[in-house]
């Protein structure tokens, strides 16, 4: 089992759409997949689940059937994590739904982080909650891979989520804001990794719960919203794409120097084209773009784009699987 977080502290780059399509493609490739929505906006959940089912997951009264259900005993101070309520999407593919109420956990996580250094057992139970919930969910459905969608910020919820990850994939849109985001994100991940190592040393010897390694290994980045004209990158985008390798190597990997050959850039997992014209069709059909059919309106040029989309995501997902093959999360 491997746990992969998709993370960028700059919003609006298509991160959730990327996770959704990679999850589906993992399933197409024969992987048993668990999609985990740890973004308090719960956008991944709304992509997977139809509106009438959402009402059942998030009832006006009574308990929700989401990640919030799992951590409610911790938030209320009455117990430990509860059993994860998983939603089957297709054979071998499940979703751990998100919840707008997840933001309630932020203060609890912030308060518990420093108390781990004081050998506080309750603090460790709080900080490791996401890891233990995902671990239990993976065991319940025998998943090979868990894909986490997290929010675009550097807050306590994302810190706890990232600690639970073996690998981190960074979706980037070519532009100034994504580059600036990398300059903030890279050092923060290294700080979180080192701080968690310190806390592991302070873990009470008699605390018998699974602990995440907090590896957060950078698996590489995906250039999303890529724009092409006659199968060549538009010059305005290419200018920003050429800047990413140096910034990623320096700020995420802590390496100095500039990579000269951006075509052979080893940290770039791949490009994902902007399939803007197909997104409305996919949303109406409640399926990924690459599974659209003529019955969904994918005819003519759209049909050709669907085939191209399938190959793009197949190659991208195969590369993500290859790059993360050494992580077992144990």
C-alpha positions, 0 to 999 in steps of 0.5 A: 500500500502506498499513500500519495498526497496531491498538494499545492498551496496555490488554489485553482490549478485543477488539483482535485480534477487531477486526483479524480482522473488519476483515481479512475485511471488507477482503477482502469489499470487494475489497482484497488484504489481508495480516494480520500477527501481531506480538503474542507471544501470537499470538492472531490466528494462532489465530483464522485457522488451525485447530489441525492447521495450527498444529502445522505452523506451530509444530513441536516440532522444526525451523523454525517457519513464522512471523514468527520464521522471518523474524527468526531469522537476526538473532536468531542473528547469522548474517544478515538477514531471511528470506523471510516464510512466508505462509499463504493464508486466501482469495483475496487474503487472506494471514496472516503468522503470529505466534509465541510465540517472538517475545519472544526479539527484545525484547532485541535490539531494546532493545539496537539502539535507542540504537546507531542514533544511533551510525550502527550499520548492524547496529542499523538492520537490527534496528530495521527488520526488521518494516518490511522483512519486511512490505514484502517480504510485501506485494510477494509477494502484491500486497497493498493493505493490511497490518493489524498486530495488536500486543501490549498494551504499550509495549515494544521489539517494539511500538516497532519494529512501530509504526515500521513503520506508516503509521497507528494505529487505537486500539480502546477499551473504554468505561472508566477503564482505556482512558482511562488507557491513552490518557494513556500511549499518546499521549505515547509514540507522539509520543516514538517518532515524534520519536526515530525521526526523530533516528535517520533522520538518523543513518542511514549514507549507504551503508546500502541498505535500505528505511527506514520513515517512522515516520509512525504517524498516528493514524487515530482510535479504535474503541469496542468492546464497546459495549453497547446497549439498545433501540438506545441506549447503556447510560448507564454506557457512555455516560458513559465514551464522552463522556469519550474525545474530550477525552482522545484529542484532548489526549493522542494528538493533542496538542490542547488544549480539549474537543470539545463535540459528542460525537455529531459527534466527528471522531476516532471511527471508529465503534462495534462492538457486543458480539456476545458470544452469536455469538462461540462460533458464529464460533469453532466455524465458524472464520469471522467473525461476519458470515459465519455461516449458519443451518448454523452455528447463526445462526437467529432473533435470531442471524440478524438480529444477523449481518446487523447485524454485517455492516453494522457492520463494512462501515461501520467498515472503509470508514471505516478505508480512507477515513481511511488513504487518504493513506498509501503506506508509502514 
